[in-house]
Amino acid sequence: MTVTLHLKPEVEAGLLERARARGKTLEEYLVSMVEGAITPATGQGPTPLQRAAAFETWSAGHRPTPSLSDYAVSRESIYEDRDAG
């Protein structure tokens, strides 16, 4: 089936940016969005491997961030402003 969408330029630009961030063409991105919207309604969700692949694709679209130090995630760091006693 062929469907024609008339999008505002800013909407099209936003969709194109998201598609590129995921390494997809705009058409591939839109098809995946539409299929994702209908899949839960049919009761047949993706397999665990498909979900993992989708997560990897999604996460690849984000900028890398540095890891936190052990101290930054320690209890001492969280409560350093409290009195010891």
N, C-alpha and C positions, 0 to 999 in steps of 0.2 A: 504494500500500500504506500502511496506517496501522499504526504501531507505538506502543505505550504504554510509556513508561519510568518506573520508580519510582525517583526520585533522592532522596538525602539532601538536606535543605534547604541545607546548606552547599555541596554540589556544584551544586545548581540555582542558587544565588546566584552562585557563581563563573562558571558558564557564561553566566548572564545578564549579568554584568559584562563578560565578554569580547565577547559579542555586541553590547552597547551601544557598547563602545569601537570596534567596527568598523562601527557604524552599521547594524546588522542586527537583525532580530527574533531571538528565541531559536530559532524554527523554522528560519529562513534560515541561521543560524549552524550549527546541528546538521546540516542537509542538506549544507552546504558541507563540513563535516568528514567526513561519511560518504562523500560523493562523492570527496573527496580521498583517502580511505583506499582506495577501490576502484580509482581511476583507474590507479595504477601497476601493479596486478595485471592489468589488461586490456591493457597495453602501449600505450595511447593517452594520452599525457600532454597537458597543456595547451599551447596555442600560446605562442610568445614574448609575444604581446600579453596573453594571459590571465595568464601568469606575472608580467608587469610590473604588471598591474592588481592582482593578488593581493598583490604586494609593496607597492604604494602603499597598499592597504587596510590591510595589516598595519602599515606604518610610521605611518599616521595615528593608530593607537591608542597611540602613545608620546608622552610629553611632549616638547616642544621643548627643546633644550639650546643654550647659547650656543656659538658657534664658537670654536675655539682660535686663539690668536695665532700668527703665523709663528714667533716665538721658541719658543713652547711645543712645537712639533713639529720644531724644528731639532736638528741634531746637538749643537750647543753646549749646548742645554738638557739633553739626555740625558746628556752626559758632563761637565757643569760641575764636578763634584766631583773629577775626575781631574786629576793633574798634567799640565802642558803638555809636559813633557819626559820 
